[in-house]
């Protein structure tokens, strides 16, 4: 499972709000889609990394989810 928790942590550390991110050219709809945990394209991840001057790991992380045994 992909988690975008690092994005919100990175934004807080850099003092960037969703409003400021929008003013930097990032779509509000895409931001809220990420906030709801929806998947996004690699182009979107690239845009976030460019705007926030950060690495991919500062935007998202993979969390392994164990499947229930039958």
C-alpha positions in Angstrom: 0.0 0.0 0.0 1.2 3.5 -0.8 1.0 6.1 1.9 1.3 9.8 1.3 1.9 10.5 5.0 5.5 11.7 4.3 4.1 14.4 2.0 2.1 16.0 4.8 5.1 15.7 7.1 7.4 17.3 4.5 4.9 20.1 4.0 4.7 20.8 7.7 8.5 20.8 8.1 8.8 23.3 5.2 5.9 25.4 6.4 3.9 24.9 3.2 0.2 24.8 3.4 -2.2 23.3 0.8 -3.1 26.9 -0.1 0.5 27.8 -0.8 1.0 24.6 -2.8 -1.9 25.6 -4.9 -0.4 29.1 -5.4 2.8 27.3 -6.6 0.8 25.7 -9.4 -0.3 22.4 -7.8 -3.9 21.4 -8.5 -6.2 21.6 -5.4 -8.2 18.7 -6.7 -5.1 16.6 -7.0 -4.1 17.6 -3.5 -7.4 16.5 -2.0 -7.3 13.3 -4.0 -3.9 12.5 -2.4 -5.3 13.4 1.0 -8.0 10.8 0.4 -5.4 8.2 -0.4 -6.1 7.9 -4.1 -3.3 6.9 -6.5 -1.6 9.6 -8.6 0.7 9.5 -11.6 4.5 9.6 -11.5 4.1 13.0 -13.2 2.3 14.3 -10.1 5.0 12.9 -7.8 7.6 14.6 -10.0 5.7 17.9 -9.7 5.5 17.6 -5.9 9.2 16.8 -5.6 10.1 19.8 -7.9 7.8 22.2 -6.0 8.9 21.0 -2.5 12.6 20.5 -3.5 12.5 17.0 -2.0 13.0 13.3 -2.8 10.2 10.8 -3.7 10.6 9.3 -0.2 9.6 12.7 1.2 6.3 12.4 -0.6 5.3 8.7 -0.4 6.2 5.4 1.1 5.3 1.8 0.6 3.8 0.0 3.5 3.5 -3.8 3.2 0.2 -5.1 4.2 -0.1 -8.7 5.3 -2.9 -10.6 3.7 -5.3 -12.5 5.9 -4.7 -16.3 6.0 -7.4 -18.4 4.6 
